[in-house]
């Protein structure tokens, strides 16, 4: 649960990811009664997701777990709602004791890349306890550099990029072991490819743990939404799944409308790349006036400047904003 004091509420890409999650739950609410659910997450010092879920759905049973003592004390001070209980506890200890008949939404918001295997094992331990209709969201560090920061030296020379990827891949192989999906190589340790590798590792960990229940109980894990984003030095991957009964998928997709939702990822192969530019209020208003129909080129012409180092990067930034502008956060100064 490292990262407990990072001000995630001020990061636009994580904010978009969080609002996509709210939109997803709104659609799930057509099929399952989200207001009756319990919410469990790593609330960190600011508890932003707790405030959002209570505001949108009126959840009254909410539990935050936090390991770091100072972050826990700060969280206790900042508790915004009486219906939030917080406990100083490791995620693994919580999962070991977890046993709930109440329908539950759980967000395991991991930050450390060095504990990836332990995190996948915790996910495995949790999914076998989930009930039909339970929702699980997971955040993983998708920055391969975070496994071993910096460059190594060999015989007085600095390692090459290829040597570093080979070294990181060997570390990943050692760390993940049988969780590492087949068919991947050091070339996949890039910001574009690594999230897909992590999705594959998560899929294999979950399906391996859940296979016994599928055979005995006729239930399975259905992927819903996957996203990769980066606000600071670390790229993060998130994915959300739900437990369904075999044969329930078509009715579920029909009633939730997820088949027609432009952001859904109903398999483990694809993910949404969130990379919206940081905008001033004036920039946002100017761009929004040209949406939803304006092209990236038209928008950049109207603005008269680039967001990236060149026109290609700027077009990509604007195209990404066009995709997620409805979820873009509005930061404003408030006087108390």
C-alpha positions as CSV (number, residue, x, y, z in Angstrom):
1,X,0.0,0.0,0.0
2,X,2.9,2.3,-0.6
3,X,1.9,5.6,-2.2
4,X,-0.6,6.2,0.5
5,X,0.3,9.9,0.8
6,X,0.4,10.6,-2.9
7,X,-2.2,13.3,-3.9
8,X,-3.9,11.1,-6.5
9,X,-6.9,13.5,-6.5
10,X,-4.7,16.0,-8.3
11,X,-3.6,13.7,-11.1
12,X,-5.7,14.0,-14.2
13,X,-5.1,10.5,-15.8
14,X,-5.8,8.6,-12.5
15,X,-8.9,10.8,-12.2
16,X,-10.1,9.8,-15.6
17,X,-9.5,6.1,-14.7
18,X,-11.5,6.6,-11.5
19,X,-14.4,8.3,-13.3
20,X,-14.5,5.5,-15.9
21,X,-14.9,3.1,-12.9
22,X,-17.8,5.2,-11.7
23,X,-19.4,5.1,-15.1
24,X,-18.9,1.3,-15.2
25,X,-20.6,0.9,-11.8
26,X,-23.4,3.0,-13.1
27,X,-24.0,0.5,-15.9
28,X,-23.6,-2.4,-13.5
29,X,-26.3,-0.8,-11.4
30,X,-28.8,-1.8,-14.1
31,X,-28.1,-5.4,-13.3
32,X,-27.0,-5.5,-9.6
33,X,-28.0,-3.1,-6.8
34,X,-24.8,-1.1,-6.3
35,X,-26.2,1.0,-3.4
36,X,-26.6,-2.2,-1.4
37,X,-22.9,-3.1,-1.8
38,X,-20.1,-2.8,0.6
39,X,-17.0,-1.0,-0.6
40,X,-13.4,-2.0,0.4
41,X,-10.3,-0.2,-0.8
42,X,-7.0,1.3,0.1
43,X,-8.3,4.8,0.9
44,X,-4.9,6.4,1.4
45,X,-4.8,9.8,3.1
46,X,-7.4,11.5,0.9
47,X,-10.2,8.8,0.5
48,X,-11.2,10.3,-2.9
49,X,-12.8,7.1,-4.2
50,X,-14.8,6.7,-1.0
51,X,-16.3,10.1,-1.4
52,X,-17.1,9.5,-5.1
53,X,-18.8,6.1,-4.5
54,X,-20.9,7.5,-1.7
55,X,-21.8,10.6,-3.7
56,X,-22.9,8.6,-6.8
57,X,-24.5,5.6,-5.2
58,X,-25.1,6.4,-1.5
59,X,-23.0,3.4,-0.3
60,X,-23.2,3.3,3.5
61,X,-20.9,0.3,4.2
62,X,-17.3,1.3,3.4
63,X,-14.0,0.0,4.7
64,X,-10.5,1.3,4.2
65,X,-7.4,-0.6,5.0
66,X,-4.0,1.0,5.4
67,X,-0.6,-0.4,6.5
68,X,1.5,2.7,7.0
69,X,1.1,4.2,10.5
70,X,1.4,7.8,9.6
71,X,-0.8,7.5,6.5
72,X,-3.4,5.7,8.7
73,X,-3.3,8.6,11.3
74,X,-3.7,11.1,8.5
75,X,-6.5,9.1,7.0
76,X,-8.3,8.9,10.3
77,X,-8.1,12.7,10.6
78,X,-9.5,13.1,7.1
79,X,-12.3,10.6,7.3
80,X,-15.1,12.5,5.4
81,X,-18.1,10.3,6.2
82,X,-19.3,8.5,9.3
83,X,-20.0,5.3,7.3
84,X,-16.3,4.8,6.5
85,X,-14.5,2.4,8.8
86,X,-10.7,2.4,8.6
87,X,-8.3,-0.2,9.9
88,X,-4.5,-0.3,10.1
89,X,-3.9,-3.7,8.4
90,X,-1.9,-5.3,5.6
91,X,-3.8,-6.2,2.5
92,X,-2.7,-9.8,2.8
93,X,-4.0,-10.1,6.4
94,X,-7.3,-8.6,5.3
95,X,-7.6,-11.1,2.5
96,X,-6.7,-14.0,4.7
97,X,-9.6,-13.1,7.1
98,X,-12.0,-12.0,4.4
99,X,-15.4,-13.8,4.5
100,X,-18.4,-11.8,3.5
101,X,-22.0,-12.6,2.5
102,X,-22.6,-9.0,1.8
103,X,-22.2,-8.1,-1.9
104,X,-18.9,-6.3,-2.2
105,X,-16.8,-4.0,-4.5
106,X,-13.1,-4.3,-3.7
107,X,-10.3,-2.2,-5.1
108,X,-6.8,-3.5,-4.5
109,X,-4.8,-0.4,-5.4
110,X,-1.2,-1.7,-5.3
111,X,1.7,0.7,-6.0
112,X,5.0,-1.3,-5.6
113,X,6.4,-3.1,-8.6
114,X,8.8,-5.1,-6.5
115,X,6.0,-7.1,-4.8
116,X,4.2,-8.2,-8.0
117,X,4.3,-11.9,-7.3
118,X,2.9,-11.4,-3.7
119,X,0.2,-9.1,-5.2
120,X,-0.9,-11.7,-7.7
121,X,-1.0,-14.3,-4.9
122,X,-3.2,-12.0,-2.8
123,X,-5.5,-11.6,-5.8
124,X,-5.7,-15.4,-6.2
125,X,-6.5,-15.8,-2.5
126,X,-9.2,-13.2,-2.7
127,X,-11.0,-14.3,-6.0
128,X,-11.7,-17.8,-4.6
129,X,-13.7,-16.1,-1.8
130,X,-15.8,-13.7,-4.0
131,X,-19.5,-14.4,-4.5
132,X,-21.6,-14.1,-7.6
133,X,-22.0,-10.4,-8.4
134,X,-18.9,-9.2,-6.5
135,X,-16.8,-6.7,-8.3
136,X,-13.0,-6.5,-8.1
137,X,-10.7,-3.7,-9.3
138,X,-7.0,-4.1,-9.2
139,X,-4.2,-1.5,-9.8
140,X,-0.7,-2.7,-10.6
141,X,2.6,-0.9,-11.3
142,X,3.2,-1.2,-15.0
143,X,6.6,0.5,-15.1
144,X,9.2,-2.2,-15.8
145,X,11.9,0.3,-14.7
146,X,10.5,0.3,-11.2
147,X,11.7,-3.3,-10.7
148,X,15.3,-2.1,-10.7
149,X,15.8,1.6,-11.2
150,X,18.9,3.0,-12.8
151,X,21.6,1.6,-15.1
152,X,24.1,-1.0,-14.1
153,X,27.8,-1.1,-15.1
154,X,29.8,-3.9,-16.5
155,X,33.6,-3.8,-16.4
156,X,33.5,0.0,-16.1
157,X,31.0,0.6,-18.9
158,X,27.3,1.5,-18.7
159,X,24.9,-1.2,-19.8
160,X,23.1,-0.8,-23.1
161,X,19.4,-0.5,-23.4
162,X,19.2,-4.0,-24.7
163,X,21.3,-5.3,-21.8
164,X,19.0,-3.5,-19.4
165,X,15.9,-5.1,-20.9
166,X,17.5,-8.5,-20.8
167,X,18.4,-8.0,-17.1
168,X,14.9,-6.7,-16.2
169,X,13.2,-9.5,-18.0
170,X,15.3,-12.1,-16.1
171,X,14.3,-10.4,-12.9
172,X,10.7,-10.5,-13.9
173,X,10.9,-14.1,-14.9
174,X,12.5,-14.9,-11.5
175,X,9.9,-12.8,-9.7
176,X,6.8,-14.1,-11.4
177,X,7.8,-17.6,-12.1
178,X,4.8,-19.6,-13.4
179,X,2.8,-16.3,-13.4
180,X,4.8,-15.1,-16.4
181,X,2.7,-15.7,-19.5
182,X,4.3,-17.6,-22.4
183,X,5.3,-15.8,-25.6
184,X,6.8,-12.7,-24.1
185,X,10.4,-11.5,-24.4
186,X,12.6,-8.6,-23.2
187,X,11.2,-6.6,-26.2
188,X,7.9,-6.5,-24.4
189,X,9.3,-4.5,-21.5
190,X,8.2,-1.2,-23.1
191,X,5.5,1.2,-21.8
192,X,3.2,0.1,-24.7
193,X,3.6,-3.6,-24.3
194,X,4.2,-4.2,-20.6
195,X,0.6,-3.5,-19.5
196,X,-0.6,-6.3,-21.8
197,X,2.0,-8.7,-20.3
198,X,0.7,-7.8,-16.8
199,X,-2.9,-8.4,-18.0
200,X,-1.8,-11.8,-19.2
201,X,-0.1,-12.6,-15.8
202,X,-3.3,-11.4,-14.0
203,X,-5.5,-13.5,-16.2
204,X,-3.4,-16.6,-15.6
205,X,-3.3,-16.1,-11.9
206,X,-7.0,-15.5,-11.6
207,X,-8.2,-18.3,-13.9
208,X,-5.8,-20.8,-12.3
209,X,-7.2,-20.0,-8.9
210,X,-10.8,-19.9,-10.1
211,X,-10.9,-23.0,-12.3
212,X,-11.9,-25.3,-9.5
213,X,-14.9,-23.1,-8.6
214,X,-16.0,-22.9,-12.3
215,X,-16.1,-26.7,-12.5
216,X,-17.8,-27.2,-9.1
217,X,-20.1,-24.1,-8.9
218,X,-20.6,-23.0,-12.5
219,X,-19.2,-19.5,-11.9
220,X,-16.5,-17.5,-13.7
221,X,-14.6,-14.2,-13.8
222,X,-15.7,-11.8,-16.4
223,X,-13.3,-8.9,-17.4
224,X,-15.0,-5.5,-17.8
225,X,-12.6,-2.7,-18.1
226,X,-8.8,-2.3,-18.3
227,X,-6.8,0.9,-18.4
228,X,-3.1,2.1,-18.4
229,X,-2.2,5.6,-17.4
230,X,0.7,7.6,-16.2
231,X,0.8,10.9,-14.2
232,X,4.3,10.7,-12.6
233,X,7.3,8.5,-13.1
234,X,5.2,5.3,-13.0
235,X,2.8,3.9,-15.5
236,X,-0.1,2.0,-13.8
237,X,-2.4,-0.7,-15.0
238,X,-6.0,-1.2,-13.7
239,X,-8.5,-3.9,-14.5
240,X,-12.0,-4.6,-13.2
241,X,-13.8,-7.9,-13.2
242,X,-17.1,-9.4,-11.9
243,X,-18.1,-12.9,-10.8
244,X,-20.9,-14.3,-13.0
245,X,-22.7,-17.6,-13.4
246,X,-22.0,-19.7,-16.5
247,X,-24.6,-18.8,-19.1
248,X,-25.3,-15.4,-17.6
249,X,-23.1,-13.4,-19.9
250,X,-25.5,-12.5,-22.6
251,X,-28.3,-11.3,-20.2
252,X,-25.7,-9.4,-18.2
253,X,-24.3,-7.6,-21.3
254,X,-27.7,-6.9,-22.6
255,X,-29.1,-5.3,-19.4
256,X,-25.9,-3.3,-18.6
257,X,-25.4,-2.2,-22.2
258,X,-21.7,-2.9,-21.9
259,X,-21.5,-4.3,-25.4
260,X,-22.3,-0.7,-26.6
261,X,-20.0,1.1,-24.2
262,X,-16.9,2.4,-26.0
263,X,-14.5,1.7,-23.1
264,X,-15.3,-1.9,-22.3
265,X,-12.7,-4.6,-22.4
266,X,-14.5,-7.9,-22.2
267,X,-11.4,-10.0,-22.6
268,X,-7.8,-10.0,-21.2
269,X,-6.2,-8.8,-24.5
270,X,-6.8,-5.1,-24.7
271,X,-6.8,-2.0,-22.5
272,X,-7.6,1.7,-22.8
273,X,-4.6,4.0,-22.8
274,X,-5.3,7.2,-20.8
275,X,-2.9,10.0,-21.6
276,X,-4.8,13.3,-21.4
277,X,-2.8,16.6,-21.3
278,X,-2.7,18.8,-18.2
279,X,-4.9,21.7,-19.2
280,X,-5.6,25.2,-17.8
281,X,-9.3,26.1,-17.3
282,X,-9.1,28.4,-20.3
283,X,-7.6,25.6,-22.5
284,X,-10.2,23.1,-21.5
285,X,-13.1,25.5,-22.2
286,X,-11.6,26.4,-25.6
287,X,-11.2,22.7,-26.6
288,X,-14.6,21.7,-25.3
289,X,-16.3,24.4,-27.4
290,X,-15.1,22.4,-30.5
291,X,-16.3,19.0,-29.2
292,X,-17.6,16.4,-29.8
293,X,-17.1,17.0,-33.5
294,X,-13.9,18.9,-33.9
295,X,-10.7,17.2,-35.2
296,X,-7.4,17.3,-33.4
297,X,-5.9,19.4,-36.2
298,X,-8.8,21.9,-36.0
299,X,-8.4,22.2,-32.3
300,X,-4.6,22.7,-32.4
301,X,-5.1,25.3,-35.1
302,X,-7.6,27.2,-33.0
303,X,-5.3,27.0,-29.9
304,X,-2.2,28.1,-31.9
305,X,0.3,26.0,-29.9
306,X,1.4,22.4,-29.3
307,X,1.1,20.2,-26.2
308,X,4.0,17.9,-27.1
309,X,7.4,18.3,-28.5
310,X,6.0,18.1,-32.0
311,X,2.8,18.1,-33.9
312,X,2.4,14.3,-33.8
313,X,2.6,14.2,-30.0
314,X,0.2,17.1,-29.8
315,X,-2.3,15.4,-32.1
316,X,-2.1,12.2,-30.0
317,X,-2.7,14.3,-26.8
318,X,-5.7,16.0,-28.2
319,X,-7.1,12.7,-29.6
320,X,-6.8,11.2,-26.2
321,X,-8.5,14.1,-24.6
322,X,-11.3,13.9,-27.1
323,X,-11.8,10.2,-26.0
324,X,-12.0,11.0,-22.3
325,X,-13.0,14.7,-22.0
326,X,-16.3,13.8,-20.3
327,X,-14.3,12.2,-17.5
328,X,-11.7,15.0,-17.2
329,X,-11.4,16.5,-13.7
330,X,-12.1,20.1,-13.0
331,X,-9.6,21.6,-10.4
332,X,-10.7,24.9,-8.9
333,X,-9.5,27.0,-6.0
334,X,-11.9,27.0,-3.1
335,X,-11.8,29.7,-0.4
336,X,-12.7,28.5,3.2
